[in-house]
Amino acid sequence: MSSLYLQELTKLLAKVEAHEQQAMESAAEKISQQLASHHLIHLFGCGHSHILTEEVFYRSGGLAPIHPIFVEELMLHKGASRSSQLERKNDYASTFMEKEDIVPGDIMIVISTSGVNPVPIDVALIAKEKGAFVIGLTSPSYATSGLRDIKAENTFMMSWILLLIIIFQKETFFFISKTFPSLLVLL
């Protein structure tokens, strides 16, 4: 069984190398440029996606200029069903994004497995309006399971760079950037 798993994992890694290497390198390069210019990396995700935001925040030896956008109402500990309902609510992002100190030149990484819910879409749009360079992390194959919002068909088209989540037996994989050793590239 583990041999089969490793074979499938190797196939996925080959797929990532063949199809995502350019996007990963572009994201790493842009992030390293903006960090060198003293800009912040903002991260946002709803539900389980917010866990990726927590993973890179306040880590020993990690990047300091990380600004997570935590909205407790969109986290599972406040109620999974409630969180899912709010994530699908049009214009809900404006209730918390307007106060976020995002400036031109900052990086905004928006994480959404499905990429079809209004809140992550609106977060990306608002960050882009504020001048941030937006990186979307989503799974287009998962997204095609059904659109919930008219804007969703263009989910992360507003992103400058789109990193794709490869889903294998409901697992998401992460990779460390070789370009910027301290940078975790979420894929």
C-alpha positions in Angstrom: 0.0 0.0 0.0 2.7 2.5 0.9 4.5 1.7 -2.4 1.3 2.6 -4.4 1.0 5.8 -2.4 4.6 6.7 -3.1 4.1 6.0 -6.8 1.1 8.2 -7.0 2.9 10.9 -5.0 5.8 10.7 -7.4 3.4 11.1 -10.3 1.9 14.2 -8.7 5.3 15.7 -8.0 6.2 15.2 -11.7 3.0 16.9 -12.6 3.8 19.8 -10.3 7.3 20.1 -11.8 5.9 20.0 -15.3 3.0 22.4 -14.8 3.5 24.5 -11.7 7.3 25.2 -11.6 7.0 28.5 -13.5 4.2 29.8 -11.2 6.0 28.7 -8.1 9.3 30.3 -9.2 7.4 33.5 -10.2 5.6 33.6 -6.8 8.9 33.0 -4.9 10.7 35.7 -6.9 7.9 38.3 -6.5 7.7 37.6 -2.8 11.4 37.8 -2.3 11.5 41.1 -4.2 8.7 42.6 -2.1 10.3 41.4 1.1 13.5 43.0 0.1 11.5 46.3 -0.3 10.1 45.9 3.2 6.6 44.9 2.2 4.3 42.5 4.1 2.9 39.1 3.1 -0.8 39.0 4.0 -2.5 35.6 4.1 -6.1 34.7 4.2 -8.2 31.6 4.2 -11.6 30.4 5.5 -12.4 27.2 7.2 -9.6 24.7 6.9 -7.8 27.0 4.5 -7.1 29.4 7.4 -4.9 26.6 8.9 -2.3 27.3 6.1 -2.2 30.9 7.2 -1.5 29.8 10.8 1.3 27.5 9.6 3.5 30.3 8.3 2.7 32.9 11.1 5.0 33.4 14.0 7.2 30.4 13.4 10.6 30.1 15.1 13.2 30.9 12.4 10.4 31.8 9.9 9.6 34.9 8.1 8.8 37.9 10.3 6.8 40.1 7.8 3.8 37.8 7.8 0.4 39.3 8.5 -2.4 36.7 8.8 -5.9 37.9 8.4 -7.8 35.9 11.0 -11.5 36.3 11.1 -12.8 34.1 13.9 -16.3 33.9 12.5 -14.8 32.2 9.4 -12.8 29.6 11.5 -14.2 26.2 12.3 -13.9 26.6 16.1 -16.7 29.1 16.0 -19.0 26.6 14.4 -18.2 24.7 11.1 -21.6 25.1 9.7 -21.7 28.8 10.5 -18.3 29.3 9.0 -19.3 27.7 5.8 -22.5 29.8 5.6 -20.5 33.0 6.1 -17.9 32.1 3.6 -20.7 31.9 1.0 -22.1 35.3 1.9 -21.7 38.0 -0.7 -19.9 41.2 0.4 -19.0 39.7 3.9 -15.3 40.3 3.2 -15.8 44.1 3.2 -16.8 43.9 7.0 -13.2 43.0 7.8 -11.0 43.9 4.8 -11.5 47.6 4.8 -9.7 48.0 8.1 -6.7 45.8 7.0 -3.6 47.8 6.4 -2.7 46.6 3.0 -0.6 48.9 0.9 0.7 49.0 -2.7 3.6 46.6 -3.1 2.4 44.1 -0.4 1.7 40.5 -1.3 -1.7 38.9 -0.6 -2.0 35.2 -0.7 -5.6 34.0 -0.7 -6.1 30.3 0.0 -9.3 28.6 -1.0 -9.5 24.9 -1.9 -12.7 25.3 -4.0 -12.1 28.9 -5.1 -15.8 29.4 -5.6 -17.0 31.1 -2.4 -17.6 34.8 -2.3 -15.5 35.7 0.7 -12.1 34.6 -0.6 -12.9 36.0 -4.0 -13.8 39.4 -2.4 -10.7 39.3 -0.2 -8.6 39.0 -3.4 -10.4 41.8 -5.1 -10.2 44.1 -2.2 -6.5 43.4 -1.7 -5.9 44.0 -5.4 -7.8 47.3 -5.2 -5.5 48.3 -2.4 -2.5 47.7 -4.6 -1.4 44.3 -3.4 0.1 41.7 -5.6 -2.4 38.8 -5.3 -1.4 35.1 -5.3 -4.3 32.7 -5.5 -4.0 29.2 -4.1 -6.8 27.0 -5.3 -7.8 23.8 -7.0 -9.5 24.4 -10.4 -10.5 20.7 -10.6 -12.2 21.0 -7.3 -13.8 24.3 -8.2 -15.6 22.8 -11.2 -17.7 20.8 -8.7 -20.2 23.6 -8.8 -20.3 27.4 -8.8 -22.1 29.2 -5.9 -21.6 32.8 -7.0 -21.6 34.6 -10.3 -18.1 36.0 -9.6 -16.8 32.5 -9.0 -16.4 31.7 -12.6 -13.5 34.1 -12.5 -12.4 33.1 -9.1 -8.7 33.8 -9.0 -8.4 35.3 -12.5 -7.8 38.5 -10.5 -4.6 36.9 -9.1 -1.4 37.8 -10.7 -0.1 34.3 -10.1 -2.2 31.2 -9.6 -0.7 28.3 -7.7 -2.8 25.1 -8.0 -3.6 22.8 -5.2 -3.0 19.2 -6.2 -5.6 17.0 -4.4 -4.7 13.3 -4.0 -7.0 11.3 -1.8 -8.2 14.4 0.0 -4.6 15.5 0.9 -3.0 18.8 0.0 0.8 19.0 -0.5 3.2 21.8 0.3 6.7 22.6 -1.1 9.6 24.6 0.1 10.9 27.1 -2.4 14.6 26.6 -3.4 14.7 30.3 -4.6 14.0 31.7 -1.2 14.9 29.1 1.5 12.7 30.4 4.3 9.7 30.6 2.0 7.0 28.0 2.2 5.3 27.8 -1.2 1.9 26.5 -0.8 0.7 24.3 -3.7 
